[in-house]
């Protein structure tokens, strides 16, 4: 009674209430990748004799810099690879890998009502399945692998109701940015965002993942969406094809610590102009008059500047936010028959996405347009391997963070949907698909 | 446990973990040695650090440590000598990482930020949860009762290890 969806998932996983308002919370799945796992795996090995709570509750992968770019990243990958082999942990590696938040759901690991953690802040993506999924540090991840649990403060729950339906030109990315603009860049801190409403029910699973992916960008512990027939249909088509899971829902009289309501029909195609994902505006808008001076200085902007007047130096379509097959289809539909006018990189979220895109000929569309079609990885999103941008360069990007230096020291990032990135790549400035003559596909 | 030392004040909001340590330095499998990269993702970070070379306490604006979960941010701060971070608010993952690395996270009233940022030196009594700025009167602060012990005592992983039997029993009972 009175319980939110999140409450039900949480309550079903509390092993023990602890001092200071903390709880020992059981973790059904731990996802481990090469950047944040080695130190924890080594600590467990050294201090606890390499014991793991349950190897079958861990999935490992090399995803951030794979294949390795240098000796240091080769060592990281090797540590995870050898550790997984030694422990008998399922491992996704070169040839069959991609971004963990793309691979884990596409294979069918995450089912409604589960708890999932990973040493990666965008783990909240998996809340799209009605799971409680959260990012944690390396030590906490090691603890979850050692003891099957995390120590957590019970988050508050904010209901984010999105009414009506999205306009045809608005995407889940625009909604994600719209939610952050509404509650604020720090507004989700201490909360799980429970998304409800007709506009949410109408989203595909990939769109739900895009929305939940950016819950962390409001500071939220996670986002969560109740499972429904859309979820069941998606899971049924995954390789693991899980069955036997329940589909928890919030009680009709559920109470929430906070509620915000957004009219879905008012969500417009959106682009970030500032240095955090809360600083965004409709693409046909301007840099706001009340913009923070530090943001304007870093981004070299002034209030009143039209976003569509900004020339961009690079375009990137990829990341755990927007590199699934539907994202690539949408971007390809804009790019078809056009040429990009700036360096453009398209990075599928997983090898499975890449192969599907190639079966559909999307790679030809991107490459005919002059874009680089790469293997799957986190890629340029975090400025860690390929596609780093130069100081002062402006990149239009389908990613999730526009922090100073995120994609390269001194670089400037504008977040947008894959279709806006595709249109901007053609125009050489920030622009919308409405400005592009969308070519009909030639019948096969 | 007493933490005493000089303060580096960067009273800006939203200092994210990419600014504390950019991703291209996340390629080590050791926790040690990351201090050399501390705050290198902030354009003026290295200069600010050079201004207080022996700083032990970092004072920042709201939402310190937002963004990436990278514990490397806590490792870089610790390796650079920081033992406490003082801010009006902390991002959740960074807060947990601070506790797990014995960095004392002190939450202050936003109205007090200017006072803390103007101070040169602080003495933090972790056990009694008080802080003195430049030898002034003790100011009370709150800590998570459980996680405080991860700073002063046995640490996070030994605590969790002590719970394994309990967790297994819980899981077995759930399956019945």
Interface residues (C-beta under 8 A of the other chain):
Chain A: X15 X16 X18 X19 X20 X21 X22 X24 X26 X35 X36 X38 X39 X42 X43 X44 X47 X48 X53 X65 X70 X72 X73 X75 X76 X79 X119 X120 X121 X135 X136 X137 X138 X139 X140 X142 X143 X146 X147 X148 X149 X151 X153 X185 X186 X189 X190 X216 X219 X221 X275 X276 X294 X298 X382 X383 X384 X388 X401 X403 X404 X405 X406 X409 X410
Chain B: X12 X13 X14 X16 X18 X19 X22 X23 X24 X26 X27 X28 X29 X30 X31 X41 X42 X43 X62 X63 X66 X67 X68 X69 X70 X71 X74 X89 X91 X92 X93 X96 X97 X100 X101 X144 X145 X146 X147 X148 X156 X157 X158 X159 X160 X161 X163 X164 X166 X167 X168 X170 X171
